[in-house]
Amino acid sequence: MRYVHVEFRFPPSIRHPMHDFLDGGEGWRSELLTWRRLDDGTLATLFRITAPREPYLERLRAVDSIERFEVGPTSGPASTDGTFYLRAHETLDGPLDAFLGAFLETEFLSVPPVVYRSEGRLSLGVVGPPDQLRGALSALPDAIDVDVDRIGSYDGGSRLAGVEVTDRQAEALRAARRTGYYDVPRTGSVADVADALDCSSSTAGTHLRKAEAALVDAYLDG
């Protein structure tokens, strides 16, 4: 299976209001975990949000395209780092609907999560026929910048059994590999990883060190 990873950048003029909200704080992000377009055209979505809960929901209530939403429980491990889950029903139109439609008309299957970050950035991984990628990208609104940063075989993101690596640490490892941090000689830096994760260099370095320590322990103790 062929895998393509693409980063898009939406200008403020066509950016979703909740995507715009993520500019308000370092490390704020939302991850689209799964979605479905219903028969009536409504888009049903499930998000994992890392941002202040109440300000986020207050802003969400003011978005006209949101028909209804439901927030998951705030207790449990997810709540300790400011993360919560949200299911929403929304009717899109204009450029955002055109963006979604460009991929719905192909054989691509999205590899979740679809990650929204500050400055209008959206990261999307798909598996499918590479020959359809050009057509999908050409159907996007001209204002959206596109950067295809990886094309290769899909490996499923396998992990060593029993390794305690969080989702965020795993994302840091993937970003490090993608940016050349693990190349020999090294072509990427911790700052590059931080930019990919939308966090500070110190935070990115901490994620990498903890993930690397877990992997080394699992290898040496295995």
Secondary structure, DSSP 8 states (H G I E B T S, - for coil): -EEEEEEEE--GGG--HHHHHGGGSTT-EEEEEEEEE-TTS-EEEEEEEES-HHHHHHHHHT-TTEEEEEE--S-SGGGGGTEEEEEEEE---HHHHHHHHHHHTSS-EEEEEEEE-STTEEEEEEES-GGGHHHHHHTS-TTSEEEEEEEEE--TT---TT----HHHHHHHHHHHHTTTTSSS----HHHHHHHHTS-HHHHHHHHHHHHHHHHHHHHH-
